[in-house]
Amino acid sequence: MPKSKLQKEELLSTLVTRFGQAKSIVFASQDGLTVSASQDLRKKAKAEGVEMMAVKKTILQMALNKSGLTGADISAMSGSLAVAVSDKDEVAPAKVIKDFAKTNEKVALRGGFMNGAVLSLVEVQKIADLPSKQELLAKLVGSLNAPVAGFVNVLAGNLRGLVTVLGAIKNNK
């Protein structure tokens, strides 16, 4: 945590920049989280392209206001907050925190923003249940590939039938 006024101003500037580029921002309570558990959460988040930060509520509220993100009452959120930010995937921050909270009850979703719109706790939980962008793309490719694969099998079936008939004619002669 920054101590001097200069460090706080640098953190505020960094947060404003991150929030300006973010596709989604998710807030989570982290009261009583051990240092090792916090590091584990950060590693999992980083693997998914999500940046995790522990920020004081006053600095967080100022950064949100300077970024033009209004509507979230940070002071009403209980406990110390962690902020998960992603500029690549809208679902990843909520998914990372929800998955981590399954094994660590000290972490819980509190709310967030997606593409500038404020999200309630219920909305963030619903987003966390959505498949990731990569999973959705894989499903789309599979759906697009299915008719083509079926057509290939139909054509191959006709060829197999022809080979079977020719083999039967050969055996009869």
C-alpha positions in Angstrom: 0.0 0.0 0.0 1.3 3.4 -0.8 2.2 5.6 2.1 3.3 9.0 0.8 1.2 11.5 -1.1 3.3 11.0 -4.2 2.8 7.2 -4.1 -1.0 7.7 -3.7 -1.1 10.1 -6.7 0.9 7.6 -8.8 -1.5 4.8 -7.8 -4.5 7.0 -8.6 -3.0 7.9 -12.0 -2.3 4.2 -12.7 -5.8 3.2 -11.7 -7.4 5.9 -13.9 -5.3 4.7 -16.9 -6.3 1.0 -16.3 -9.9 1.8 -15.8 -10.0 3.8 -19.0 -8.7 0.8 -21.0 -10.7 -1.8 -19.1 -13.5 -3.9 -20.6 -14.5 -5.0 -17.2 -13.7 -4.2 -13.5 -14.8 -6.4 -10.7 -14.7 -5.7 -6.9 -14.2 -8.4 -4.3 -14.0 -8.4 -0.6 -10.8 -10.0 0.8 -11.0 -9.6 4.6 -8.7 -12.0 6.4 -7.1 -13.3 3.2 -3.5 -14.6 3.9 -0.6 -13.3 1.9 0.0 -16.7 0.3 -3.7 -16.9 -0.7 -3.5 -13.4 -2.1 -0.4 -14.3 -4.1 -2.2 -17.4 -5.4 -5.2 -15.3 -6.5 -2.9 -12.9 -8.3 -1.1 -15.7 -10.1 -4.4 -17.2 -11.3 -5.7 -13.8 -12.4 -2.5 -13.1 -14.3 -2.7 -16.4 -16.1 -6.1 -15.3 -17.4 -5.0 -11.8 -18.4 -6.5 -10.1 -15.3 -4.7 -7.6 -13.1 -5.5 -7.8 -9.4 -4.9 -4.9 -7.0 -5.7 -4.2 -3.4 -6.7 -0.6 -3.1 -8.1 1.6 -0.4 -11.7 2.5 -0.9 -11.1 6.3 -0.9 -8.4 6.0 -3.7 -10.6 3.5 -5.6 -13.6 5.9 -5.5 -11.5 8.8 -6.6 -10.1 6.7 -9.5 -13.6 5.7 -10.6 -14.8 9.2 -10.5 -11.8 10.5 -12.5 -12.4 7.7 -15.0 -16.1 8.7 -15.5 -17.3 5.5 -13.9 -20.1 6.5 -11.5 -22.9 4.7 -9.9 -21.0 2.3 -7.7 -21.0 3.1 -4.0 -17.6 1.7 -2.9 -18.0 2.8 0.7 -21.1 0.6 1.1 -19.1 -2.5 0.1 -18.1 -4.4 3.2 -14.5 -5.2 4.0 -11.2 -4.4 2.3 -11.5 -4.6 -1.5 -9.5 -6.2 -4.3 -10.0 -4.9 -7.8 -9.8 -7.2 -10.8 -9.3 -5.5 -14.2 -9.2 -6.9 -17.7 -8.8 -5.0 -21.0 -9.1 -8.2 -23.1 -12.0 -10.4 -21.8 -15.2 -9.1 -20.2 -15.9 -12.3 -18.3 -12.4 -13.2 -17.0 -12.2 -11.0 -13.8 -15.6 -12.2 -12.5 -14.8 -15.8 -13.4 -11.3 -15.8 -11.7 -12.7 -14.4 -8.5 -15.7 -16.7 -8.4 -13.5 -19.8 -9.1 -11.1 -18.7 -6.3 -13.9 -18.1 -3.9 -15.0 -21.7 -4.3 -11.9 -22.8 -2.3 -11.4 -19.7 -0.2 -14.5 -18.3 1.6 -12.7 -15.1 2.6 -13.1 -13.8 -1.0 -16.5 -12.8 -2.3 -17.7 -10.8 -5.3 -19.1 -7.3 -4.5 -19.9 -5.6 -7.9 -18.2 -4.0 -10.8 -18.3 -2.3 -14.2 -18.5 -3.6 -17.7 -17.8 -1.4 -20.7 -18.6 1.6 -18.5 -21.9 0.4 -17.0 -22.2 -0.3 -13.3 -23.0 -4.0 -12.4 -24.7 -5.2 -9.3 -23.5 -8.2 -7.3 -26.2 -10.4 -9.0 -25.1 -9.2 -12.4 -21.5 -9.9 -11.7 -22.3 -13.4 -10.5 -24.3 -14.1 -13.7 -21.4 -12.9 -15.8 -19.0 -15.2 -13.8 -21.2 -18.2 -14.8 -20.9 -17.3 -18.6 -18.3 -19.3 -20.6 -15.1 -17.4 -21.5 -14.6 -15.9 -24.9 -12.4 -18.8 -26.0 -15.0 -21.4 -24.9 -17.7 -19.5 -26.9 -15.5 -19.3 -30.0 -14.7 -23.1 -29.7 -18.5 -23.8 -29.5 -19.1 -21.6 -32.5 -16.4 -23.3 -34.6 -17.9 -26.7 -33.6 -21.4 -25.6 -34.6 -20.1 -24.3 -37.9 -18.1 -27.5 -38.6 -21.0 -29.9 -37.8 -22.9 -29.5 -41.1 -19.8 -29.8 -43.1 -18.7 -33.0 -41.3 -22.2 -34.5 -41.8 -22.0 -33.7 -45.5 -18.6 -35.4 -45.8 -20.0 -38.5 -44.0 -22.9 -38.6 -46.4 -20.6 -38.4 -49.4 -18.3 -41.0 -47.9 -21.3 -43.3 -47.3 -22.2 -43.2 -51.1 -18.6 -44.2 -51.9 -18.6 -47.0 -49.4 -21.8 -48.3 -50.9 -20.3 -48.2 -54.4 -17.2 -50.1 -53.2 -19.4 -52.7 -51.5 -21.5 -53.2 -54.7 -18.4 -53.5 -56.9 -16.8 -55.9 -54.4 -20.0 -58.1 -54.5 -20.0 -58.0 -58.3 -16.3 -59.1 -58.3 -17.0 -62.0 -56.0 -19.9 -63.2 -58.1 -17.8 -63.4 -61.3 
